[in-house]
């Protein structure tokens, strides 16, 4: 499971994982985002709780679509 953490609320992760578990096991769990941004603080506990690996993606622009270039 790959998460665009800049654009998804950390409050929805439990529901997303519950839905995903209906179809199998998510062995790969990564969340991409600018972890230096103040708005990302809420993700910290959720990453550990759900065994999600954070991947740093610095904000080189103000565009919300900067992570779409990864896909």
FISE-415868 format. One record per residue: residue number from 1; residue in three letters; x, y, z of N, C-alpha, C in turn. Coordinates in nm, 4 decimals, decimal comma. Layout:
N
  pos  code    n_east   n_north      n_up   ca_east  ca_north     ca_up    c_east   c_north      c_up
  NUM   ALA         X         Y         Z         X         Y         Z         X         Y         Z
...
This chain:
71
  pos  code    n_east   n_north      n_up   ca_east  ca_north     ca_up    c_east   c_north      c_up
    1   UNK    0,0843   -0,1151    0,0000    0,0000    0,0000    0,0000    0,0898    0,1227    0,0000
    2   UNK    0,0685    0,2117   -0,0928    0,1431    0,3365   -0,1027    0,0487    0,4525   -0,0740
    3   UNK    0,0872    0,5370    0,0210    0,0007    0,6462    0,0662    0,0641    0,7804    0,0331
    4   UNK   -0,0131    0,8687   -0,0236    0,0280    1,0076   -0,0442   -0,0122    1,0818    0,0821
    5   UNK    0,0742    1,0805    0,1835    0,0403    1,1329    0,3162    0,0170    1,2836    0,3175
    6   UNK    0,0685    1,3542    0,2199    0,0434    1,4982    0,2110   -0,1027    1,5279    0,1802
    7   UNK   -0,1705    1,4329    0,1173   -0,3067    1,4575    0,0702   -0,4115    1,3661    0,1318
    8   UNK   -0,3711    1,2829    0,2283   -0,4652    1,1927    0,2953   -0,4566    1,2173    0,4453
    9   UNK   -0,5696    1,2230    0,5101   -0,5733    1,2444    0,6539   -0,5273    1,1203    0,7294
   10   UNK   -0,4464    1,1401    0,8319   -0,4010    1,0279    0,9137   -0,5170    0,9642    0,9895
   11   UNK   -0,6246    1,0353    1,0056   -0,7413    0,9825    1,0740   -0,8160    0,8760    0,9959
   12   UNK   -0,7886    0,8624    0,8695   -0,8580    0,7651    0,7851   -0,7794    0,6361    0,7637
   13   UNK   -0,6590    0,6277    0,8181   -0,5739    0,5128    0,7890   -0,6311    0,3821    0,8427
   14   UNK   -0,6910    0,3824    0,9607   -0,7474    0,2592    1,0172   -0,8587    0,2050    0,9279
   15   UNK   -0,9450    0,2937    0,8799   -1,0537    0,2516    0,7914   -0,9995    0,1990    0,6587
   16   UNK   -0,8947    0,2625    0,6066   -0,8348    0,2167    0,4807   -0,7762    0,0771    0,4971
   17   UNK   -0,7051    0,0542    0,6069   -0,6453   -0,0772    0,6301   -0,7518   -0,1833    0,6551
   18   UNK   -0,8592   -0,1473    0,7219   -0,9687   -0,2416    0,7440   -1,0313   -0,2843    0,6118
   19   UNK   -1,0528   -0,1882    0,5222   -1,1081   -0,2199    0,3901   -1,0108   -0,3055    0,3101
   20   UNK   -0,8845   -0,2710    0,3148   -0,7828   -0,3458    0,2410   -0,7709   -0,4887    0,2916
   21   UNK   -0,7889   -0,5100    0,4221   -0,7756   -0,6440    0,4797   -0,8838   -0,7395    0,4300
   22   UNK   -0,9915   -0,6874    0,3751   -1,0958   -0,7722    0,3174   -1,0465   -0,8457    0,1934
   23   UNK   -0,9414   -0,7917    0,1322   -0,8919   -0,8461    0,0061   -0,7573   -0,9162    0,0187
   24   UNK   -0,6953   -0,9077    0,1352   -0,5649   -0,9707    0,1546   -0,4810   -0,8929    0,2546
   25   UNK   -0,3523   -0,9224    0,2541   -0,2584   -0,8598    0,3474   -0,1716   -0,7595    0,2736
   26   UNK   -0,1576   -0,6407    0,3295   -0,0705   -0,5381    0,2714    0,0688   -0,5567    0,3305
   27   UNK    0,1540   -0,6298    0,2610    0,2895   -0,6556    0,3104    0,3797   -0,5345    0,2968
   28   UNK    0,3549   -0,4529    0,1959    0,4337   -0,3313    0,1751    0,3455   -0,2132    0,2117
   29   UNK    0,3906   -0,1365    0,3104    0,3152   -0,0195    0,3559    0,4107    0,0983    0,3620
   30   UNK    0,3914    0,1934    0,2722    0,4761    0,3126    0,2684    0,3890    0,4367    0,2589
   31   UNK    0,4341    0,5409    0,3267    0,3660    0,6699    0,3202    0,4673    0,7733    0,2729
   32   UNK    0,4360    0,8401    0,1636    0,5227    0,9415    0,1051    0,4740    1,0797    0,1454
   33   UNK    0,5664    1,1653    0,1856    0,5283    1,3008    0,2209    0,6477    1,3807    0,2682
   34   UNK    0,6249    1,5078    0,2892    0,7290    1,5956    0,3424    0,7159    1,5922    0,4947
   35   UNK    0,7924    1,5057    0,5585    0,7823    1,4821    0,7022    0,8372    1,5979    0,7843
   36   UNK    0,8971    1,6962    0,7192    0,9443    1,8151    0,7904    0,8333    1,9190    0,8056
   37   UNK    0,7231    1,9013    0,7352    0,6120    1,9965    0,7396    0,5345    1,9827    0,8710
   38   UNK    0,4957    2,0941    0,9310    0,4226    2,0896    1,0582    0,2911    2,0117    1,0505
   39   UNK    0,2269    2,0121    0,9364    0,0993    1,9432    0,9206    0,1081    1,7919    0,9206
   40   UNK    0,2288    1,7390    0,9215    0,2473    1,5938    0,9160    0,2621    1,5306    1,0542
   41   UNK    0,2599    1,6108    1,1587    0,2826    1,5606    1,2954    0,1830    1,4524    1,3361
   42   UNK    0,0601    1,4630    1,2914   -0,0415    1,3653    1,3280   -0,0150    1,2256    1,2762
   43   UNK    0,0665    1,2162    1,1720    0,0986    1,0869    1,1130    0,1939    1,0041    1,1987
   44   UNK    0,2739    1,0662    1,2828    0,3811    0,9970    1,3543    0,3321    0,8737    1,4299
   45   UNK    0,2321    0,8888    1,5118    0,1835    0,7740    1,5894    0,1177    0,6694    1,4999
   46   UNK    0,0522    0,7131    1,3942   -0,0156    0,6200    1,3035    0,0845    0,5345    1,2253
   47   UNK    0,1986    0,5928    1,1912    0,3009    0,5172    1,1193    0,3477    0,3987    1,2023
   48   UNK    0,3784    0,4224    1,3279    0,4252    0,3154    1,4156    0,3136    0,2153    1,4451
   49   UNK    0,1966    0,2659    1,4727    0,0824    0,1813    1,5087    0,0476    0,0818    1,3987
   50   UNK    0,0590    0,1243    1,2728    0,0185    0,0403    1,1600    0,1363   -0,0115    1,0773
   51   UNK    0,2573   -0,0003    1,1307    0,3788   -0,0504    1,0636    0,3925    0,0045    0,9219
   52   UNK    0,3792    0,1366    0,9104    0,3925    0,2040    0,7811    0,5281    0,2737    0,7775
   53   UNK    0,6004    0,2518    0,6700    0,7339    0,3098    0,6548    0,7231    0,4484    0,5908
   54   UNK    0,7729    0,5517    0,6591    0,7690    0,6856    0,5994    0,8808    0,7039    0,4974
   55   UNK    0,8488    0,7674    0,3862    0,9467    0,7979    0,2823    0,9443    0,9491    0,2614
   56   UNK    1,0589    1,0128    0,2790    1,0686    1,1587    0,2667    1,0584    1,2027    0,1217
   57   UNK    0,9693    1,2969    0,0963    0,9558    1,3620   -0,0336    0,9500    1,5113   -0,0067
   58   UNK    1,0622    1,5802   -0,0243    1,0680    1,7231    0,0054    0,9752    1,8034   -0,0849
   59   UNK    0,9251    1,9126   -0,0328    0,8376    2,0029   -0,1088    0,9236    2,0978   -0,1917
   60   UNK    0,9404    2,0659   -0,3171    1,0172    2,1530   -0,4054    0,9292    2,2589   -0,4691
   61   UNK    0,7984    2,2390   -0,4596    0,7038    2,3368   -0,5118    0,5831    2,3393   -0,4195
   62   UNK    0,4961    2,4342   -0,4416    0,3752    2,4426   -0,3601    0,2604    2,3629   -0,4204
   63   UNK    0,2801    2,3048   -0,5343    0,1739    2,2291   -0,6003    0,1393    2,1043   -0,5212
   64   UNK    0,0102    2,0778   -0,5086   -0,0346    1,9598   -0,4340   -0,0077    1,8315   -0,5100
   65   UNK    0,0237    1,8394   -0,6357    0,0387    1,7190   -0,7172    0,1835    1,6746   -0,7302
   66   UNK    0,2733    1,7254   -0,6484    0,4147    1,6934   -0,6654    0,4434    1,5437   -0,6529
   67   UNK    0,3662    1,4705   -0,5719    0,3919    1,3275   -0,5550    0,3435    1,2446   -0,6707
   68   UNK    0,2551    1,2983   -0,7535    0,2059    1,2204   -0,8664    0,3178    1,1891   -0,9646
   69   UNK    0,4272    1,2637   -0,9585    0,5401    1,2347   -1,0464    0,6084    1,1047   -1,0074
   70   UNK    0,5882    1,0578   -0,8859    0,6472    0,9308   -0,8427    0,5811    0,8115   -0,9087
   71   UNK    0,4579    0,8278   -0,9442    0,3844    0,7124   -0,9976    0,3985    0,7130   -1,1446
